[in-house]
Amino acid sequence: MQDKVIFDLIGQELERQRNGIELIASENFTSLQVMQAMGTVVTNKYAEGYPGKRYYGGCEIVDQIETLAIERLKKVFNASWANVQPHSGAQANTAVFVACLKPGDKILGLDLSMGGHLTHGSPANFSGKNYQAFHYGVTKDGLVDYEQLEAVALKERPSMIICGASAYSRDWDYARIRAVADKIGALVLADIAHPAGLIAANLLNDPFDHCHIITSTTHKTLRGPRGGIIMMRHDFENPMGIKDPKGNTRLMSSVLDLAVFPGMQGGPLEHVIAAKAVAFGEILNDQFKVYGQQIIQNAQAMARAFVKKDYQLISNGTDNHLMLIDLRNKNITGKKAQETLDKAHITLNKNAVPFDDKSPFVTSGIRVGVPAITTRGLKENDMENLVEFIDRVLMNIDDEKQVLAVKEEVKQYMAAYPLYPELG
Ligand SMILES: *Cc1c(COP(=O)(O)O)cnc(C)c1O
């Protein structure tokens, strides 16, 4: 008997996704075949270990699936090693910490309130509890403060410097960060969870030659299932000097594999790994570069449209798929903006802006991203219309009638961009 309650709710979620404008920068719409791969019998299989070295029988098929996922991912980023088992981006970062650091070691990452991520040393997260975390920020112009990064690094001598962010609209100078790390013998971790798809499409700086280890999610701009990955282009001897039973120093790739399993996770989600393999196959198709280019064109068109209406963009623009907007000149909080836009079926998130004077639950800003609407087929000339919708809601923020009118127009607008028509 079908579980009507849950499948009804799944149907409602499909309608919600179809009727709205999705501007959450970390979300996307996978292809139908990515979802189909995930919803299969592969979910039934236990496969602790790695291809060819499992702790369970019957792994000959999932071995091929996982090997294909690894080989495709290496090709996507021209990497020499990859692990596709982390259940999420946070798990991927945790595994790197487990592999490279001892509890109490010093780490240096971008401050959460300046666009960084919880797992980069926030006191609320394991990374800030188990390690001694230091932070760099952004300048008044909203750009990563590389001078501060260097000053803190030279003073505190962290074992690892983390670059990457969740709410930063500019590209990174990976070479400059590596040069700082080399002065103190630190490792560099690049967490490319957000811009990974644009890096895969060669549209942003390539972190792989400068950063020792790269982590990412697979569900943001890579447009795959929810999950995490760890990669390297150049393997190296592990910094902790871990020896195998024969007394040989282990390579970092081997230490990282051991940190994911058995260090941190149990059985891998082979059905999700199958879906990751499908997504990586799609990225290797030439069409993905076109998608990446359209993301950047859409983000820039949207940024221009916001500026035209006197919205203040942090760093005055964007190089990637997102923008961060300070709403203080409009006298609206991030919380109020998010909640009211939700009523008009425009989804995005409130976000602290650099040097914010409001709490993280209220915030002065919103984060706006275009990967999902770009997947739906919206182009540059749509961006002005979207900003018009947003502006109408924000300028009539206490006028329920206006907000509901926008909701109807949004629904009509998005009907022209069918989402999963095959699902009926
Ligand atoms: C999204 C994100 C993550 C975490 O990914 P989850 O899959 O939600 O655990 C890690 N790092 C950065 C920079 C992110 O933006």
The ligand as a MOL file (V3000), in Angstrom:
LIG
                    3D

  0  0  0     0  0            999 V3000
M  V30 BEGIN CTAB
M  V30 COUNTS 15 15 0 0 0
M  V30 BEGIN ATOM
M  V30 1 C 27.1110 24.3310 1.7530 0
M  V30 2 C 28.4770 24.3900 2.2920 0
M  V30 3 C 29.0320 23.3320 3.0400 0
M  V30 4 C 28.2120 22.2170 3.6550 0
M  V30 5 O 27.5120 21.4010 2.8870 0
M  V30 6 P 26.3990 20.4650 3.5300 0
M  V30 7 O 26.1950 19.4540 2.4410 0
M  V30 8 O 25.2280 21.2960 3.8400 0
M  V30 9 O 26.9880 19.8160 4.7510 0
M  V30 10 C 30.3720 23.3890 3.3910 0
M  V30 11 N 31.1240 24.4410 3.0440 0
M  V30 12 C 30.6210 25.4840 2.3660 0
M  V30 13 C 31.5230 26.6260 2.0250 0
M  V30 14 C 29.2800 25.5020 1.9800 0
M  V30 15 O 28.7780 26.5710 1.3450 0
M  V30 END ATOM
M  V30 BEGIN BOND
M  V30 1 1 1 2
M  V30 2 1 2 3
M  V30 3 2 2 14
M  V30 4 1 3 4
M  V30 5 2 3 10
M  V30 6 1 4 5
M  V30 7 1 5 6
M  V30 8 2 6 7
M  V30 9 1 6 8
M  V30 10 1 6 9
M  V30 11 1 10 11
M  V30 12 2 11 12
M  V30 13 1 12 13
M  V30 14 1 12 14
M  V30 15 1 14 15
M  V30 END BOND
M  V30 END CTAB
M  END
